[in-house]
């Protein structure tokens, strides 16, 4: 199974655990430390999911750059290229 999908499932479970910890705290069955611990777990799960998504997006950009490197090099021209193009491609005056 995909790592991102698995981490999304971890995130769902961390949210559920936080909800349960909050209910137990409100009802007096548990202390605040349990809520704080559940929050920390949730934040870690969110951070891990963000890191996984960032890695996927960076890999996509790297792939795009690798596939399009030659095209990009053709599209980027130096000032010297512009000067040469201006002198060779400029319209010529037709004698009267």
Protein Blocks (a to p, Z undefined) as FASTA:
>chain_A
ZZklmmmmmmmmmmmmmmmmmmmmmnopacfklmmmmmmmmmmmmmmmmmmmmmmmmmmm
mmmmmmmmmmmmmmpccfklmmmmmmmmgccdddZZ
